[in-house]
Amino acid sequence: MVGQLQAILGSRPLREPSPLQTDQQRPEVALARKRVFPAGSILFEPGGRTCVLYFISGWSVSRRILTNGTRIVIDFILRGDMVWTLSSEMTQETIQALSDVTAYEFAVPTGGAGPDLPQKAQQTFLHETLKRQVRMTERLANIARRDALERTGHLLLELSLRAGKPDRPGFDGFDCPLTQSDIGDAVGLSTVHINRVLKEMRLKGLLSFRNGIVEFLDRRRLAELVDFDSGYLGTNSG
């Protein structure tokens, strides 16, 4: 799906009209512009612009800070994901780049009923919105019904599929820019607890997480142990 939309978009400079338009070439159709965000950049925060972001590279985090200062990670945003910032506005989420990120930004008309996207982009948008909803449902079950090792292992297995196949032959894992704090805030555990869980998984021969690289030492056994079924992720579009 990433490749399909990129083929439609092409490599256009900022503010150049995107070929993502209807056959009638309606002038009110939203135009896409390519944006590059360095690691640490804020892509959106409450009160910001309303747009649709289509991510084509890099990792971002959608997070919320509670009144007591506690951070909650709502979702990690990877290549192929699509986000309507109005949804983030309603839930008071901030989107921040964890690595260098490239995304296409579609403007959304003020006061409109929704994103005014060309048909092909609209189909992708609806599909990605449904996929995010399914992930959120699984994340809720993960936090509510699984223990610490199961929560962490389940999240890392999910991220491995969303990140796509590694470039290195014979390597079962993925480059992961997340900190232990990022993982902990996503599964409701402290950084100290995550550290213990990662050590336990390494000693049990399940996975290793060092220097920004997650390596599965026994993916099948880990998936069985944490009851991971990738069916909820749908077709991997990486």
URKA-V230445 format. One record per helix or strand of 3 or more residues. SS is the DSSP state (~ for helix, > for strand). FROM is the first residue (numbers start at 0). TO is the last residue. If there is no record, write none. Layout:
# URKA-V230445
<<SS	FROM	TO> <SS	FROM	TO>>
This chain:
# URKA-V230445
<<~	1	8> <>	31	36> <>	41	43> <>	50	56> <>	59	64> <>	70	76> <>	81	83> <~	84	89> <>	93	96> <>	100	106> <~	118	144> <~	147	162> <>	172	174> <~	179	186> <~	190	202> <>	206	209> <>	212	215> <~	218	225> <~	229	232>>
